Amino acid sequence: MKAPTLFKVNEPNVIYEIVDGETILLNLNSGYFFNLEGSGEIVWQYILETGNVKKAIQIMTSANRKIREMISSSVTEFVALLVNEKLLVPSDTVESSHGLQETEEKLKASAQNFSPPKMNKYADNQNVLFFSASYFIEEKGWPESIENTGLIGV
């Protein structure tokens, strides 16, 4: 059986946002939250936009052939971690690759100054309580500042 190369976010079980330049993911089923470092943020962005991990690896390895094996194995391992934590799930479809020039340029730049993608996992309840108090989750997305929900003064 061939390993999947197309993925999508495991919605609605996973929510994610970029806050102050940091990518934060929360698995609502497990209660764990994560942040991404190194090339992980741009790889995540490309997966969100296309679902195509194989293409992300091709773009990065073509931009830095000297370390293509390192890039390929690092990104593959990173995606395996995302799948293992049930943040991503296999998909049957690929999204359109039109209008992705900026993201593809960021992938290339990330490959030139390669820092392996990294995912940090947190289960610290204090931090989860902070997020719960600071943000309100609703249909229009996360995080929604509690100040914008009308709950202050209630």
C-alpha positions in Angstrom: 0.0 0.0 0.0 1.3 3.4 -1.0 1.8 6.0 1.7 -0.6 9.0 1.3 0.9 12.3 0.0 -2.3 14.4 0.2 -3.6 15.6 3.6 -6.1 18.0 5.1 -6.6 19.4 8.6 -8.6 17.1 10.8 -11.5 19.5 11.1 -13.6 20.1 13.2 -11.4 18.3 15.8 -8.5 20.6 15.2 -8.4 24.3 15.3 -5.4 26.4 14.3 -4.3 30.1 14.1 -1.3 32.2 13.6 -0.9 34.5 16.7 1.9 37.1 16.7 3.7 35.1 14.0 3.4 31.8 15.8 1.4 28.9 14.5 -0.7 27.4 17.2 -2.8 24.2 16.8 -5.2 22.6 19.3 -6.6 19.1 19.1 -10.0 19.4 20.7 -10.3 15.6 21.2 -6.9 15.1 23.0 -6.7 18.5 24.7 -3.1 18.9 23.6 -1.9 22.0 21.9 1.1 22.5 19.7 3.3 25.2 18.1 5.4 24.8 15.0 9.0 25.9 14.5 11.6 26.0 11.8 10.3 25.2 8.4 7.2 23.6 10.0 5.2 26.8 9.8 5.6 27.2 6.0 5.1 23.5 5.4 1.9 23.6 7.4 0.7 26.7 5.4 1.4 24.9 2.1 -0.5 21.8 3.3 -3.4 24.1 4.3 -3.4 25.7 0.8 -2.9 22.5 -1.3 -2.9 19.4 0.8 0.1 18.2 -1.3 3.1 17.2 0.9 4.9 15.6 -2.1 4.8 18.9 -4.0 6.1 20.8 -0.9 9.0 18.5 -0.7 9.7 18.8 -4.4 9.7 22.6 -4.2 12.0 22.6 -1.2 14.5 20.0 -2.5 14.7 21.7 -5.9 15.7 24.9 -4.0 18.5 23.2 -2.1 19.7 20.1 -3.8 22.8 19.9 -1.5 20.6 18.7 1.4 17.6 17.3 -0.4 17.7 14.0 1.5 17.7 15.9 4.8 14.8 18.1 3.7 12.8 15.2 2.4 13.2 13.0 5.5 12.7 15.9 7.9 9.4 17.0 6.2 8.2 13.4 5.9 8.9 12.8 9.6 7.2 16.1 10.5 4.0 15.2 8.5 4.0 11.8 10.2 4.0 13.5 13.6 1.1 15.7 12.5 -0.8 12.6 11.4 0.1 10.7 14.5 -1.3 13.5 16.7 -4.4 13.5 14.5 -3.9 17.0 13.4 -3.8 16.0 9.7 -5.7 13.2 8.0 -5.2 11.7 4.5 -7.2 13.3 1.8 -8.3 12.1 -1.7 -8.2 15.5 -3.3 -5.6 18.1 -4.0 -6.5 21.8 -3.8 -5.8 24.2 -6.6 -2.2 25.3 -6.9 -3.1 28.6 -8.5 -2.1 31.7 -6.6 0.5 30.0 -4.5 3.5 31.9 -5.7 4.1 33.6 -2.3 3.9 30.4 -0.3 6.1 28.6 -2.8 8.7 31.3 -2.6 8.6 31.0 1.2 9.1 27.2 0.9 12.2 27.9 -1.4 13.6 30.4 1.1 13.0 28.0 3.9 15.0 25.4 2.0 17.9 27.8 1.4 18.3 28.4 5.1 16.9 25.1 6.2 15.8 24.6 9.8 14.1 21.2 10.2 10.3 21.4 10.9 9.6 21.0 14.5 6.4 20.5 16.5 6.2 21.2 20.2 3.4 19.5 22.2 1.9 21.0 25.4 -0.5 19.6 27.9 0.1 22.3 30.5 -3.4 23.0 31.9 -2.3 26.5 33.0 -1.7 27.5 29.4 -4.9 25.8 28.3 -6.8 27.9 30.9 -5.1 31.0 29.6 -6.3 30.3 26.1 -9.8 29.5 27.3 -10.0 32.8 29.2 -8.5 34.9 26.5 -10.3 33.5 23.5 -13.8 32.5 22.6 -14.3 29.6 20.2 -17.2 29.9 17.8 -18.2 29.1 14.3 -16.5 32.1 12.7 -13.1 30.9 13.9 -10.4 30.8 16.5 -9.1 32.7 18.2 -11.8 35.2 18.6 -10.8 37.8 21.2 -13.3 37.7 24.1 -13.5 41.5 23.8 -15.1 40.9 20.4 -17.7 38.4 21.6 -19.8 40.8 23.8 -19.2 38.7 26.8 -17.2 41.3 28.8 -19.4 42.8 31.4 -21.9 39.9 31.4 
